């Protein structure tokens, strides 16, 4: 169960019920719990699905990681490749 004060704040500011607000808070927290490795693999697969090539993918993912709420460390293209391919 997420922080009740946060749930109430979300409910009050959005007009959602407490149960709906709790689900929203849980979804946001789950998104931010994703490890860097899982994020890199997920984004690589997603971008590859739409035809992007590795140099473009790794540049995009590196830029996205720098902008995350809880910023990941700067990772080189080599480090990103190792996360994806082992």
ABEGO torsion letter per residue (X at the ends): XBBAAAAAAAAAAAGBBAAAAAAAAAAAAAAAABBAAAAAAAAAAAAAAAGBBAAAAAAAAAAAAAABABBBBBBBAAAAAAAAAX
